[in-house]
Every structure is written in structure tokens, then in C-alpha cells.
Amino acid sequence: MQRGNKFRTQTKYRNRHGATMQDSGKTCSRCKTQRALLEFPRLNHTRDGRGSWCKFCVRDHNRLSGNNARLGRVRRQRRRDQKDAE
């Protein structure tokens, strides 16, 4: 049985299909733009080792979700303050 590094097999997969880290691009599944592979965050469990959203979309999503979480905390705190005032 041959023991191999998973990164070595991923490299073989990419090379066999003619894509490497330098010359290939990928389309972001959120904004639908073609970008260089290096503009995608690394995810080891995917076949090409990169995420499906570009770094810009991930950043926007994280900012929006963080803002929504903060708004929810503020609303809950206001409700508690109103109940305490009554």
C-alpha cells in the first residue's frame, strides 16, 4: 500500500487536468466573477484547496452577520431595560 500526502495527490489532480495555482482561476459562487485562485480563502477539505466564495464576499458576509448579531443584542438589551423600568 502506498502512503501519500494528501497535498501531493491534490497537486497531481490539478496537474492532470491542466490547472495549477498560478495559471488557473475560479468563479465566485456568490458574486459570479472570475478571479485568480489566490483570491479565494484556503479550505483543506475541498478538492482544489480553496473556498467557493472569494475573499471579498467572505469579508462582506462576515461584516453583515456581525452587524446583525450586534443589532440583535442591542434590541434584547433595550427590551430588558424597558421591562426593568416598568
C-alpha positions, 0 to 999 in steps of 0.5 A: 500500500502506498502512503501519500500526502494528501497535498501531493495527490491534490497537486497531481489532480490539478496537474492532470487536468491542466490547472495549477495555482498560478495559471488557473482561476475560479468563479465566485459562487456568490458574486459570479466573477472570475478571479485568480485562485489566490483570491479565494480563502484556503479550505483543506477539505475541498478538492482544489484547496480553496473556498467557493466564495472569494475573499471579498464576499467572505469579508462582506458576509462576515461584516453583515452577520456581525452587524446583525448579531450586534443589532440583535443584542442591542434590541434584547438589551433595550427590551430588558431595560424597558421591562426593568423600568416598568 
